[in-house]
Amino acid sequence: MANPNKRRLAKMWNHVWIHALVWLLVVFAVFPILQIVAISLRPGDQLYSTELQLIPDGATLDAYRIMFTEKPFLLWLRNSMVVSLGTAVIGVALASLGGFALSRYRFGGRGAALQGILMTQMFPATMLLLPLYLLMRKLHLVDTLGGVMIAYVATALPFCIWTMKGYYDTIPVALNEAALIDGCSPLQAFMRVTLPLSTPALVITALFSFMTGWSEFMVARVMLASKELMTLPLGLESLFTTYQTEWANYAAGSLLVCLPVVVLFLVLNRYLVSGLTLGSVKG
Amino acid sequence: MKRGNALALVKLAKVSKVYPGNVRAVAPMDLEIAHGEFTVLVGPSGCGKSTTLRMIAGLEEITEGDISIGDRIVNDVEPRDRDIAMVFQSYALYPHMTVGDNMGFGLRMRKHPKEEITKRVGEAARVLGIEELLQRKPRALSGGQRQRVALGRAIVRNPEVFLFDEPLSNLDAKMRVQMRTEIARLHHRLGATMIYVTHDQTEAMTLGQRIVVMKDGFVQQVAPPLDLYERPANRFVGGFIGSPAMNFLPGHLIQQDGLRLVCADGQTTCELPAGFEPPAQTVGPKLVLGIRPEHVSVGGSNPSAATELQVLESLGNETLAYFQVAGQSVTARCPGQLTAGIDEKLNLSFAAEHIHLFGADEEGANLLHEG
């Protein structure tokens, strides 16, 4: 039998190193955010500082004021909102229907479709940039928010379809059948019974699609040329010029970009957690 | 709530179901269900009973044949237009709706006035004793309550035909008996046509006015419960209906100081009682003798067999005694208490009027009640 003191010591040691590791990771995660907050508050455009103060000496909210008054931040925000919300709405609409078909109906090529959808996720987005650009040019969609939106929907859709399909698989088919007998058409049964029960998956799908549009830079950089169509990531990039970088403005803008997403995550937190875990256990 | 005498005959004409890959679920079957009749489809798992019910509901496409409800063929009619209601094994209550909304959903979809929906839901809730549950969500209900709500959802619609797909399978034994009585009461009250699927022969026997026994997609026999019990069409029906199951002794009959069964082992013979007079052609060829446990008595002056007692189960009101005759298990159901020791040699007597003879082939047709 092991010595109880030795066991207690081993348990304590385990505690210590697990906590040390967790704190180290927390520092890695939080430090950049605190740095950005500090930079956004510093007077002038100082990127580096010898101090570790969160609120630097002479802290000012000038950068935030400049973003709203001197920079077209609200225009970038509007463009990003249009693109992201559009991507989310189209993504949810297509994924909820596509996922349902793949979950509930048996048809020729279903397996191949599922595999094919999954396979599109294997290619890095940058690899698809050129063909995507050529396609959009043919469709006269280059330098339009609609074109960017279509590109984002295409990127987000495979994951969203799989999420929705996986969730529908956990909803008993009998519910849908009961609705059909109760007087619903197949579409009504889907809208009135299946869809309201799929809220967690719909939230995940919407959020994922929204985020695809919100933070994306590369596709937007290639597809959008007009200043008035710039999305937030492009707008922030425009603060870097050959001779000068407006670090405080850049930092303030970055934080402002994060804000709506943080709020969205907080509001949808409940659905998000259940949505990510649901489907893993049947019943 | 009792319906009028509108024609509501469900008719299946050569209806079959074959799944992709040539998997036959239901062989061509004919069945007619009269208005107001309570018909039970019974059989073991995979016999095609649920598929048949789902084809009637329109949830499963039929491969061949015609299904008619009333005076119209409904092969291509959507489930919502068949004027049916269905109670599912899993209850299939809409989790996001209250009990009241669940029950009124069918009427709402058919655009009935709000006042009428409230009235009919209230009336159904009163019949089923669930008035106080109307504002609750299904997750806050017990299994029995959920099943009542599912029943309520069906009766609110007042359909031509009620379909039940193993509705009591998820309930515990006590609740199952209670709900069984409830369904029987409901049938009596509504006088509606009901088609009920179960694998439980007790449910089938107690509820059905007519029972359809199925096996491997084929209908084995369609008959009222007592007919099934007393005159099973074949060995499968004989063994499936009745609990404990019918005893089977393979062998052949000979005339030697009266009628005897020579068991399949070639050594054991059972003397058959004097009153048992089968047709002459059954003497000689291989066959299977069937006798229900309740028709085997322990003791008696003219025993059919003498063998050692293996297991004794006392159930209070009756005792089940298990024996082996020529390698076959034989059960005797004795009223009251049986006092005997294990391995004690006892006489078994078969009741002459309850002996069945079945063919020895795979079909095992009843040789005493053919056709």
HADDOCK unambig.tbl for C-alpha pairs under 7 A between the chains (distance, minus, plus):
assign (segid A and resid 174 and name CA) (segid B and resid 92 and name CA) 5.62 0.50 0.50
assign (segid A and resid 175 and name CA) (segid B and resid 92 and name CA) 4.93 0.50 0.50
assign (segid A and resid 175 and name CA) (segid B and resid 93 and name CA) 6.81 0.50 0.50
assign (segid A and resid 175 and name CA) (segid B and resid 94 and name CA) 6.57 0.50 0.50
assign (segid A and resid 178 and name CA) (segid B and resid 92 and name CA) 6.51 0.50 0.50
assign (segid A and resid 180 and name CA) (segid B and resid 79 and name CA) 6.09 0.50 0.50
assign (segid A and resid 180 and name CA) (segid B and resid 80 and name CA) 5.73 0.50 0.50
assign (segid A and resid 181 and name CA) (segid B and resid 79 and name CA) 5.07 0.50 0.50
assign (segid A and resid 181 and name CA) (segid B and resid 80 and name CA) 4.63 0.50 0.50
assign (segid A and resid 181 and name CA) (segid B and resid 85 and name CA) 6.40 0.50 0.50
assign (segid A and resid 182 and name CA) (segid B and resid 80 and name CA) 6.06 0.50 0.50
assign (segid A and resid 182 and name CA) (segid B and resid 105 and name CA) 6.94 0.50 0.50
assign (segid A and resid 182 and name CA) (segid B and resid 106 and name CA) 4.35 0.50 0.50
assign (segid A and resid 183 and name CA) (segid B and resid 80 and name CA) 4.34 0.50 0.50
assign (segid A and resid 183 and name CA) (segid B and resid 106 and name CA) 5.76 0.50 0.50
assign (segid A and resid 183 and name CA) (segid B and resid 109 and name CA) 5.59 0.50 0.50
assign (segid A and resid 183 and name CA) (segid B and resid 110 and name CA) 6.46 0.50 0.50
assign (segid A and resid 184 and name CA) (segid B and resid 80 and name CA) 6.47 0.50 0.50
assign (segid A and resid 184 and name CA) (segid B and resid 109 and name CA) 6.58 0.50 0.50
assign (segid A and resid 193 and name CA) (segid B and resid 94 and name CA) 6.94 0.50 0.50
assign (segid A and resid 197 and name CA) (segid B and resid 96 and name CA) 6.88 0.50 0.50
